[in-house]
Amino acid sequence: MRILIVDDETLVRKTLQAQIPAPHVVTLADSYEEAVDVLDRQLVDLVFTDLSLDDGPERLGVKLIKDIAKSYPTTVVVAMTGHDENHLLEECLKSGASDYLLKPFDEKALAQVLRKAPVVHRLLRKNQSLKSQAGSKLVTHRNLYTKSSAFKAVLEMAKKIRGSGHSILIRGESGSGKEIMAQYLWSLENDSSRPFIAVNCAAIPAQMAESELFGHKKGAFTGAVDSRAGKFESADGGDLFLDELATLNMDIQTKLLRALSSGDIYPVGSDVGRKVNCRTIAATNENLEELIKEKKFREDLFFRIKNFTIQLPALRDRKEDILDLANEFISSNHYREKSLSKSAEALLLSYSWPGNIRELKSAIDVACVLSDGNEIEASDLTPHLVQSAPVYDQVISTQSVAEIDERALEGNFGHVVAEFELKLIDFALSKKGSESAAAKYLGIPRSTLGDLRRRLQGLKKK
């Protein structure tokens, strides 16, 4: 482990250092300020800190513990104290210290702390990873099981690159499940202590992108009241998911390339690099090759991020999965008693899904709320979905928009609507052959279809 010992007494620092065996790497600091400087410059797994440090009234050791818990939440902190400072231990443990050592040091107690520290470190990293996943709306991977040969090939590719450590580029249309795939790639490593840190690059203000990715030192800019670790450091030892990568400006792309090439990150306000080791998973729905031609994306960064490329198929190209996904979304909405009617299934399968899985989930969420019974009908699906289905396109395309506008302006709007509704019913009857089948196809009761057809025919004759 990378260990930092903070104490204002040289003898204490040297004594503790001598008792820590290899292969631990030890750095020494004699003050709060020097400790903060070390934490800013390099990654530290474990900190031993004296509580009072300079015997002043500020109790800088306690302040250091609080600062580490806030700015470096995966760093383990052990408080060092004399017997006359026991009253401070409770405050330290509440502030973020995971353990304590009494002076003078007992070898057995120190050995126990060193044995426990890696376990605590893994737990802190896992906790930080879970917080990040919760913030990025982590979802179940059950919807990655597929009947689609195109998507099966994607999953096989994901399994083949497991453990390689190389950067991965996920490409696909908006809503096709790029973040879910990134989480799946992380899960294949079978180590829940590995961080998974997701960053939506499009949501970061341009002026904050460098700080968000690489962190910053205290006072680096207005508002930087504390040093703060960036996403790269939070992802150390795990995966960093950079969604919508193409939205980063060229300046940040240059700094990102340097970080990926060297493994060194430079927090804002610091000229000293810090080593990080994380796998980068980038995602985009943009044509990066075109952006390179337009000088909007760095070609060298493109080759750096695409050791492996995963191309996600659009939902319209994996229609075999649409109904399974829809039923999964119904269950995830706690509507297990609900099911899709045949008319709803037909509508879902006939739609082109330009918004892909995200649009399907939205449609099912709405339908679960709108449906009155245990069966979701086509009429429960969102209006834009119903109106966009091919059956409607085929009927509406028989009338030009210009002609519709002209006739509507002549005061015949009701007749125009009736004519379209009648054409829709006639189309369904010609396609399905019977009123019963046509009614199911349209998602309306058989009696409604018959009554509506007779009423529309009567209106048309007037």
C-alpha positions in Angstrom: 0.0 0.0 0.0 1.0 3.6 -0.5 1.2 5.0 3.1 1.6 8.6 4.4 2.7 9.2 8.0 1.9 12.6 9.4 3.4 13.7 12.7 5.3 16.8 13.9 7.8 14.7 15.8 10.7 13.3 13.7 11.3 10.3 16.1 7.6 9.2 15.9 7.6 9.4 12.1 10.9 7.4 11.8 9.9 4.9 14.5 6.6 4.1 12.7 8.3 4.0 9.3 10.8 1.5 10.5 8.1 -0.9 11.7 6.2 -0.9 8.4 7.5 -3.8 6.3 8.1 -3.9 2.5 6.5 -3.8 -0.1 4.6 -0.9 1.5 5.8 2.5 0.2 6.0 5.1 2.9 6.0 8.9 2.6 6.6 11.2 5.6 5.1 14.6 6.4 5.6 16.8 9.5 2.6 19.2 9.2 -0.9 19.5 8.0 0.2 21.7 5.1 2.8 19.1 3.9 0.3 16.3 4.3 -2.2 18.1 2.1 0.6 18.8 -0.5 1.5 15.1 -0.6 -2.2 14.1 -1.0 -2.5 16.6 -3.8 0.6 15.2 -5.6 0.3 11.5 -5.3 -2.2 8.7 -4.6 -2.3 7.5 -1.0 -4.1 4.4 0.2 -3.5 4.8 4.0 -2.7 7.8 6.2 -1.4 7.6 9.8 -1.9 11.0 11.3 -1.2 12.5 14.8 -4.3 14.2 16.2 -2.8 17.5 17.4 0.2 17.7 15.1 1.5 21.1 16.3 -0.1 21.1 19.8 -2.1 24.2 18.8 -5.7 24.8 19.6 -6.9 24.0 16.1 -6.3 20.2 16.4 -5.0 20.0 12.8 -4.9 16.2 12.9 -8.7 16.1 13.3 -9.1 18.7 10.5 -6.9 16.6 8.3 -9.1 13.5 8.9 -12.2 15.5 8.0 -10.5 16.9 4.9 -9.4 13.4 3.7 -12.9 12.0 4.2 -14.3 14.8 2.1 -11.7 15.1 -0.7 -10.2 11.6 -0.8 -13.1 9.3 0.3 -11.3 6.0 -0.7 -8.2 6.7 1.5 -8.0 4.9 4.8 -7.2 7.0 7.8 -5.7 5.8 11.1 -5.5 8.3 14.0 -2.4 8.3 16.2 -2.9 9.5 19.8 -1.3 9.4 23.3 -3.3 8.1 26.3 -4.1 11.7 27.3 -6.0 12.3 24.1 -8.5 9.4 24.2 -11.4 12.0 24.5 -10.7 12.9 20.8 -11.0 9.4 19.4 -14.7 9.3 19.2 -14.7 12.6 17.2 -12.0 11.2 14.9 -13.9 8.0 14.2 -17.0 9.9 13.5 -15.1 12.3 11.2 -13.7 9.5 9.0 -10.9 7.6 10.7 -11.4 3.9 10.5 -9.0 2.9 13.3 -6.5 4.3 15.8 -3.0 3.6 17.2 -1.9 4.5 20.7 1.6 5.8 21.4 4.1 4.3 22.0 3.3 1.9 19.2 2.6 -1.8 19.8 3.9 -4.0 17.0 0.9 -6.4 17.2 -1.5 -3.5 17.1 0.3 -2.0 14.1 0.3 -5.4 12.3 -3.4 -5.7 12.9 -4.0 -2.2 11.4 -1.9 -3.1 8.4 -3.9 -6.3 7.9 -7.2 -4.5 8.1 -6.4 -1.5 6.0 -6.6 -3.2 2.5 -10.0 -4.6 3.4 -11.2 -1.2 4.5 -9.7 0.4 1.4 -11.6 -2.1 -0.8 -14.8 -1.3 1.1 -14.4 2.4 0.7 -13.8 2.0 -3.0 -16.8 -0.2 -3.4 -18.9 2.3 -1.5 -17.7 5.1 -3.7 -18.4 3.0 -6.8 -21.9 2.3 -5.7 -22.6 6.0 -5.1 -21.4 6.7 -8.6 -23.6 3.9 -10.0 -26.6 5.1 -8.1 -26.1 8.5 -9.5 -25.9 7.2 -13.0 -29.1 5.1 -12.6 -27.5 1.6 -12.7 -29.9 -0.9 -14.1 -30.2 -4.7 -14.1 -28.2 -6.5 -16.8 -31.0 -9.0 -17.4 -32.1 -7.0 -20.5 -28.7 -7.9 -22.0 -29.9 -11.5 -22.5 -31.0 -11.6 -26.1 -32.5 -13.7 -28.9 -30.9 -11.4 -31.5 -27.9 -12.8 -33.4 -26.6 -9.3 -33.8 -26.6 -8.6 -30.1 -25.3 -12.1 -29.2 -22.2 -11.2 -31.3 -21.8 -8.0 -29.2 -22.0 -10.0 -25.9 -19.5 -12.5 -27.2 -17.1 -9.7 -28.1 -17.5 -8.2 -24.6 -16.6 -11.5 -23.0 -13.5 -11.9 -25.2 -12.0 -8.6 -24.1 -12.6 -9.3 -20.4 -9.4 -8.8 -18.4 -7.5 -7.2 -21.2 -7.3 -3.7 -19.5 -7.4 -2.0 -22.9 -9.6 1.0 -23.7 -13.0 0.3 -25.3 -15.1 2.5 -27.5 -18.9 1.8 -27.5 -20.7 3.1 -30.6 -24.4 3.2 -31.2 -27.5 5.4 -31.6 -28.9 7.5 -28.8 -30.8 5.3 -26.4 -29.3 2.0 -27.6 -27.9 1.1 -24.2 -24.3 2.3 -24.2 -24.1 2.9 -20.5 -25.7 -0.4 -19.7 -23.1 -2.1 -21.9 -20.3 -0.2 -20.1 -21.7 -1.5 -16.8 -21.8 -5.0 -18.2 -18.2 -4.8 -19.3 -17.3 -3.7 -15.7 -19.4 -6.6 -14.2 -17.5 -9.2 -16.4 -14.4 -8.5 -14.4 -16.0 -10.2 -11.4 -14.6 -7.8 -8.8 -17.2 -5.6 -7.1 -14.5 -3.6 -5.3 -13.3 -2.2 -8.7 -14.8 1.3 -9.1 -17.1 2.1 -11.9 -17.2 5.9 -12.4 -19.6 7.3 -15.0 -19.2 10.7 -16.5 -21.7 12.4 -18.8 -19.3 14.6 -20.7 -22.2 16.5 -22.3 -23.4 17.6 -18.9 -20.1 19.2 -17.8 -19.8 22.9 -18.3 -16.7 23.5 -20.6 -14.9 25.6 -17.9 -15.3 22.8 -15.3 -14.4 19.8 -17.5 -10.7 19.7 -16.5 -11.4 19.9 -12.8 -14.2 17.3 -13.1 -11.9 14.8 -14.8 -8.5 15.5 -13.2 -9.4 17.2 -9.9 -8.1 20.5 -8.5 -5.9 21.9 -5.7 -7.2 24.2 -3.1 -7.2 27.8 -4.4 -6.7 26.7 -8.0 -9.6 28.9 -9.1 -12.4 31.0 -7.6 -14.6 28.7 -5.5 -11.9 26.0 -5.0 -12.1 26.1 -1.2 -10.8 22.5 -0.9 -8.7 20.2 -2.9 -10.8 17.7 -4.8 -10.1 14.4 -6.5 -11.3 14.1 -10.1 -13.1 11.2 -11.9 -9.8 9.7 -13.1 -8.6 9.3 -9.5 -11.9 8.0 -8.3 -11.7 5.3 -11.0 -8.2 4.3 -10.1 -8.1 0.5 -10.2 -11.4 0.2 -12.0 -13.3 1.6 -15.0 -13.9 5.2 -16.1 -16.9 5.5 -18.4 -16.9 8.7 -20.6 -20.3 9.0 -22.2 -20.8 11.4 -25.1 -17.0 11.8 -25.4 -17.3 13.8 -28.6 -18.8 16.8 -26.8 -15.5 17.6 -25.1 -13.7 20.6 -26.6 -10.3 20.2 -28.3 -8.3 21.6 -25.3 -9.8 19.0 -23.0 -9.3 16.3 -25.6 -5.5 17.1 -25.6 -5.3 16.8 -21.8 -7.3 13.6 -22.0 -4.9 12.2 -24.6 -2.0 13.0 -22.3 -3.6 11.2 -19.4 -4.5 8.1 -21.4 -1.0 8.0 -23.0 1.1 8.4 -19.8 -1.3 7.3 -17.0 -0.5 10.7 -15.3 -3.1 13.2 -14.4 -2.5 16.8 -13.5 -5.1 18.4 -11.1 -5.9 22.0 -11.9 -3.4 24.2 -10.1 -0.7 21.5 -9.9 2.3 20.9 -12.2 3.0 17.6 -10.6 1.5 14.5 -12.2 -0.2 11.7 -10.3 -0.2 8.1 -11.5 -3.6 6.5 -12.0 -4.5 3.1 -13.4 -8.0 2.7 -14.8 -9.6 1.3 -17.9 -11.3 3.9 -20.1 -14.7 3.0 -21.7 -15.8 5.8 -24.0 -19.2 6.0 -25.8 -20.6 8.1 -28.6 -23.4 8.3 -31.0 -21.4 10.7 -33.2 -19.5 9.9 -36.4 -16.0 10.4 -35.1 -14.4 9.9 -38.5 -16.4 12.9 -39.8 -15.6 15.0 -36.8 -11.9 14.3 -37.4 -12.3 15.5 -41.0 -14.0 18.6 -39.6 -11.1 19.2 -37.1 -13.6 18.8 -34.2 -12.0 15.6 -32.8 -8.4 14.5 -32.4 -7.4 11.6 -34.6 -4.7 10.5 -32.1 -7.3 10.4 -29.3 -9.6 8.4 -31.6 -7.0 5.7 -32.0 -6.1 5.8 -28.3 -9.7 5.1 -27.1 -10.5 2.4 -29.7 -8.3 -0.5 -28.8 -11.6 -2.4 -29.0 -14.8 -1.1 -30.6 -18.3 -2.4 -29.7 -21.0 -1.4 -32.1 -24.5 -1.7 -30.6 -27.3 -2.5 -33.0 -30.3 -0.3 -33.1 -33.5 -1.7 -31.5 -35.2 -1.9 -34.9 -32.4 -4.4 -35.9 -33.1 -6.7 -32.9 -36.9 -6.9 -33.1 -36.7 -10.4 -31.5 -35.9 -8.6 -28.2 -38.6 -6.0 -28.2 -41.3 -7.9 -26.4 -38.9 -9.4 -23.9 -37.6 -5.9 -23.1 -41.1 -4.5 -22.8 -42.1 -7.3 -20.4 -38.9 -6.7 -18.4 -39.8 -3.0 -18.1 -43.3 -3.9 -17.0 -41.8 -6.0 -14.2 -39.3 -3.3 -13.2 -42.3 -0.9 -12.8 -43.8 -3.2 -10.2 -46.7 -4.1 -12.5 -46.0 -7.8 -12.6 -49.8 -8.5 -12.9 -50.0 -6.6 -16.2 -49.3 -8.0 -19.6 -49.3 -6.9 -23.2 -52.4 -7.5 -25.3 -51.9 -8.8 -28.9 -52.7 -5.4 -30.3 -50.1 -3.7 -28.1 -47.5 -6.4 -29.1 -48.3 -5.8 -32.8 -47.9 -2.1 -32.4 -44.6 -2.4 -30.5 -43.2 -4.7 -33.2 -44.4 -2.5 -36.1 -42.8 0.7 -34.8 -39.3 1.7 -35.9 -38.0 2.9 -32.4 -35.8 5.9 -33.4 -35.2 6.5 -29.7 -34.2 2.8 -29.2 -34.4 1.1 -25.8 -34.8 4.4 -24.0 -37.9 5.2 -26.0 -39.3 1.7 -25.5 -38.9 2.0 -21.7 -40.6 5.4 -21.8 -43.5 4.1 -23.8 -44.0 1.1 -21.4 -43.7 3.4 -18.3 -46.5 5.5 -19.6 -48.7 2.5 -20.7 -48.4 0.9 -17.2 -49.8 4.0 -15.7 -52.6 4.6 -18.3 -53.9 1.0 -18.6 -57.0 0.4 -16.5 -57.0 -3.4 -16.4 -54.3 -6.1 -16.2 -53.8 -6.0 -20.0 -52.0 -3.2 -21.7 -53.8 -2.2 -24.9 -52.4 -0.5 -28.0 -54.5 2.6 -27.0 -52.5 2.8 -23.7 -49.3 3.4 -25.5 -48.1 7.0 -25.9 -50.0 8.9 -28.6 -46.9 9.7 -30.7 -46.2 5.9 -30.8 -49.6 5.1 -32.0 -49.6 7.8 -34.6 -46.1 6.7 -35.9 -46.9 3.1 -36.5 -46.6 2.0 -40.2 -50.3 1.2 -40.5 -51.1 4.9 -39.9 -48.3 6.0 -42.3 -49.8 3.8 -45.1 -53.3 5.3 -44.7 -52.3 8.9 -44.2 -49.9 8.9 -47.1 -52.8 8.4 -49.5 -53.8 12.1 -48.9 -51.4 15.0 -49.6 -50.8 17.4 -46.7 -51.5 20.3 -49.1 -54.9 18.9 -49.9 -55.7 18.3 -46.3 -54.9 21.8 -45.3 -57.0 23.3 -48.2 -60.0 21.2 -47.3 -59.7 21.9 -43.6 -59.7 25.6 -44.3 -62.9 25.2 -46.2 -64.7 24.2 -43.0 -64.6 20.5 -43.7 -62.2 19.5 -40.9 -64.7 17.0 -39.3 -65.2 15.3 -42.7 -61.5 15.1 -43.3 -60.9 13.4 -39.9 -63.8 11.0 -40.5 -62.5 10.1 -43.9 -59.1 9.2 -42.4 -60.6 7.2 -39.6 -62.7 5.3 -42.1 -59.7 4.6 -44.3 -57.8 3.4 -41.3 -60.6 0.9 -40.4 -60.9 -0.2 -44.1 -57.2 -0.7 -44.3 -57.2 -2.9 -41.1 -60.2 -4.9 -42.5 -58.5 -5.5 -45.8 -55.3 -6.5 -44.0 -56.9 -8.8 -41.4 -60.0 -10.1 -43.2 -62.5 -9.9 -40.3 -63.9 -7.3 -37.9 -62.6 -9.2 -34.9 -59.0 -9.4 -36.2 -59.1 -5.8 -37.5 -60.3 -4.6 -34.1 -57.4 -6.4 -32.3 -55.0 -5.0 -34.8 -56.2 -1.4 -34.1 -56.4 -2.0 -30.3 -60.1 -1.3 -30.0 -63.1 -3.5 -29.1 -64.9 -5.3 -31.9 -68.2 -3.6 -31.1 -66.5 -0.2 -31.2 -65.1 -0.8 -34.6 -68.5 -1.8 -36.0 -70.3 1.2 -34.5 -67.5 3.6 -35.5 -67.5 2.4 -39.1 -71.3 2.8 -39.4 -71.2 6.3 -37.9 -68.3 7.4 -40.1 -70.0 6.1 -43.2 -73.1 8.0 -42.3 -71.1 11.2 -41.7 -69.4 10.8 -45.1 -72.7 10.7 -46.9 -73.9 14.0 -45.4 
